[in-house]
Amino acid sequence: MVHKRCCGLDVHKKNVVACVLTDAGRQVRTFGTVTRELLRLLDWLQGEEVTHLAMESTGVYWKPVFNLLEGHGLELMVVNPGHMKAVPGRKTDVKDAEWIADLLRHGLLRASRIPERPQRELQEMVRYRRSLVDTRADEVRRLQKVLEGANIKLGDVASDVLGKSGRDMLEALATGGRSSWRARSTSSAGRSERVCALLSHTSPPSRRSPGSLAARPRRSWPRSAPR
């Protein structure tokens, strides 16, 4: 026996099963996963004078439990489920929390490396920023694909489609005019000519009045010779 007063947690989405092993025996209780229930779990563990606690690293459900129990005098341990399954001797009628507590009591668990709280928070921020950058890149590629499908060569005249000039040209394309972009443009003369040619090529055709349609000459088709 390595740890005299230890606890094993079986963390699920909606509840946490805790098994405390002491010299007096074992106790098994079930708690919810909301903050109020986790605080009840912490009070119970402190009342039983638990010194070591182990839980499985299943999904992301262990993270809020670990964050709330951290810093209250408990030696926390997050264990890889694959390592636990490799340990022989488990009976079929033993619950997961009891099996975790039994392995922890005899020192048969190997803890996974969990960084400190500031480093974990920094990792979350970096991952979230990376996801935002990837999402923006996907949207830019999707926009370029739509423009290429419409035969609008905006990438030939703008290095950044969503830059200042690119947004102005997209606004001019959306409104169907080029005078507003030409008034705001500060690019070179050759580039301005290419942009104006692009806008004039993609601008919608002007509507004809009914009189202009009536004034158009009708095409005469040759009549077939009688048989």
C-alpha positions in Angstrom: 0.0 0.0 0.0 1.4 3.3 -1.2 -1.3 5.8 -0.4 -3.5 5.3 2.7 -6.2 7.9 1.9 -6.9 8.2 -1.9 -9.7 8.6 -4.3 -10.6 7.5 -7.8 -12.9 9.5 -10.0 -14.9 8.2 -13.0 -15.8 11.4 -14.9 -18.8 11.5 -17.2 -20.6 14.2 -19.0 -23.3 14.7 -16.4 -22.0 13.1 -13.3 -18.8 12.1 -11.4 -18.5 8.8 -9.5 -16.0 9.1 -6.7 -14.6 6.2 -4.6 -12.6 7.0 -1.5 -10.4 4.3 0.0 -9.2 4.6 3.6 -8.3 2.2 6.4 -11.9 2.3 7.5 -13.1 0.9 4.1 -14.4 2.3 0.9 -17.1 4.9 0.1 -18.7 5.5 -3.3 -20.7 8.6 -4.0 -22.0 10.3 -7.2 -21.9 14.0 -7.9 -23.0 16.3 -10.7 -20.7 18.2 -13.0 -21.9 21.7 -12.2 -19.8 23.9 -10.0 -22.0 23.5 -7.0 -21.8 19.8 -7.1 -18.0 19.8 -7.7 -17.7 22.0 -4.6 -19.6 19.4 -2.6 -17.2 16.8 -3.9 -14.3 18.9 -2.8 -15.8 19.4 0.7 -16.3 15.6 1.0 -12.8 14.8 -0.1 -11.4 17.3 2.4 -13.6 15.9 5.1 -12.2 12.4 4.5 -8.7 13.8 4.5 -7.9 12.5 1.0 -4.3 13.2 -0.1 -4.1 11.7 -3.6 -6.7 11.6 -6.3 -6.7 10.0 -9.8 -9.0 10.4 -12.8 -9.1 9.2 -16.4 -8.3 11.7 -19.2 -11.4 10.9 -21.2 -12.4 13.6 -23.7 -12.6 17.1 -22.2 -14.8 16.3 -19.3 -11.9 15.9 -16.9 -10.7 19.5 -17.4 -13.3 21.4 -15.4 -13.0 18.9 -12.6 -9.2 19.2 -12.5 -9.3 23.0 -12.6 -11.7 23.2 -9.7 -9.9 20.6 -7.5 -6.5 22.1 -8.3 -4.8 24.1 -5.5 -6.6 22.7 -2.5 -3.9 20.4 -1.1 -4.7 17.3 -3.2 -2.2 15.5 -5.3 -4.0 15.2 -8.6 -3.2 12.7 -11.2 -4.6 12.3 -14.7 -4.2 8.9 -16.1 -4.2 7.6 -19.7 -7.1 5.0 -20.1 -4.9 2.8 -22.3 -2.4 2.4 -19.5 -5.1 1.5 -17.0 -6.5 -1.2 -19.3 -3.0 -2.7 -19.6 -2.9 -3.4 -15.8 -4.0 -7.0 -15.2 -6.2 -8.3 -12.4 -9.4 -6.3 -12.8 -12.7 -8.0 -12.0 -15.8 -7.6 -14.2 -18.0 -6.4 -11.3 -15.7 -3.7 -10.1 -16.7 -0.1 -11.0 -14.3 2.2 -12.8 -14.0 4.6 -9.9 -13.2 1.7 -7.5 -10.6 0.3 -9.9 -8.9 3.6 -10.3 -8.8 4.1 -6.5 -7.4 0.6 -6.0 -4.7 1.1 -8.6 -3.8 4.5 -7.1 -3.6 3.0 -3.6 -1.0 0.5 -4.7 1.0 2.9 -6.8 0.2 1.2 -10.2 -0.8 4.3 -12.1 1.5 6.5 -14.2 0.4 10.2 -14.3 0.2 12.1 -17.5 2.0 15.4 -17.7 -0.4 18.3 -17.1 1.1 21.8 -17.5 0.6 24.5 -14.9 -2.6 26.7 -15.1 -0.9 29.7 -16.8 0.6 27.5 -19.5 -2.7 25.7 -20.1 -4.5 29.0 -20.5 -1.8 30.2 -22.9 -2.2 27.0 -24.9 -6.0 27.5 -25.1 -5.5 31.0 -26.4 -2.9 30.0 -29.0 -5.2 27.1 -30.3 -8.1 29.5 -30.5 -6.1 32.1 -32.4 -4.9 29.4 -34.8 -8.4 28.2 -35.4 -9.4 31.9 -36.2 -6.5 32.2 -38.7 -7.4 28.9 -40.4 -11.1 30.0 -40.6 -10.2 33.3 -42.2 -7.9 31.6 -44.7 -10.7 29.2 -45.6 -13.1 32.1 -46.2 -10.5 33.9 -48.4 -10.0 30.8 -50.5 -13.8 30.3 -50.8 -14.1 34.0 -52.0 -11.4 33.5 -54.6 -13.0 30.4 -55.8 -16.4 32.2 -56.3 -14.6 35.1 -58.1 -12.8 32.7 -60.4 -16.0 30.9 -61.1 -17.5 34.2 -62.2 -14.4 35.0 -64.3 -13.5 37.9 -62.2 -9.7 38.1 -62.1 -9.4 40.1 -58.9 -6.3 38.3 -57.8 -4.4 39.6 -60.9 -4.7 43.2 -59.8 -4.8 42.8 -55.9 -2.2 40.9 -54.0 -4.6 40.7 -51.0 -8.2 40.1 -51.9 -9.4 41.2 -48.5 -7.0 44.1 -48.2 -8.0 47.8 -48.4 -7.8 47.9 -52.2 -9.4 44.5 -52.5 -12.3 45.4 -50.3 -12.9 48.7 -52.3 -12.9 46.8 -55.5 -15.3 44.2 -54.1 -17.6 47.0 -53.0 -17.4 48.5 -56.4 -18.3 45.2 -58.0 -21.2 44.8 -55.6 -22.6 48.2 -56.4 -22.0 47.9 -60.1 -20.0 51.1 -60.5 -16.3 52.2 -60.7 -16.4 55.9 -60.2 -16.4 55.6 -56.4 -13.4 53.2 -56.4 -11.5 55.5 -58.9 -12.0 58.4 -56.6 -10.5 56.5 -53.6 -7.7 54.8 -55.5 -4.1 55.9 -55.0 -2.5 53.2 -57.0 -0.3 53.6 -60.1 -1.7 54.5 -63.5 -1.1 51.1 -65.1 -2.7 49.3 -62.2 -5.6 51.7 -62.2 -6.2 51.0 -65.9 -6.3 47.2 -65.3 -8.7 47.7 -62.3 -11.0 49.9 -64.3 -11.0 47.4 -67.2 -11.9 44.7 -64.7 -14.7 46.7 -63.2 -16.0 47.7 -66.6 -15.9 44.1 -67.8 -17.9 42.9 -64.8 -20.3 45.7 -64.4 -24.0 44.7 -65.1 -25.4 45.8 -68.5 -27.6 48.8 -68.7 -31.3 48.3 -69.2 -32.8 49.2 -72.6 -35.9 51.2 -72.8 -38.9 49.7 -74.6 -38.5 52.2 -77.4 -35.0 51.0 -78.1 -36.2 47.5 -78.5 -38.9 48.6 -80.9 -36.4 50.6 -83.0 -34.2 47.6 -83.6 -34.5 46.1 -87.1 -36.1 42.7 -87.2 -34.1 40.0 -88.9 -35.7 38.6 -92.0 -35.4 34.9 -92.5 -35.5 33.5 -96.1 -38.7 31.8 -96.9 -38.5 28.2 -98.1 -39.4 27.6 -101.7 -42.9 26.1 -102.3 -42.8 22.4 -103.2 
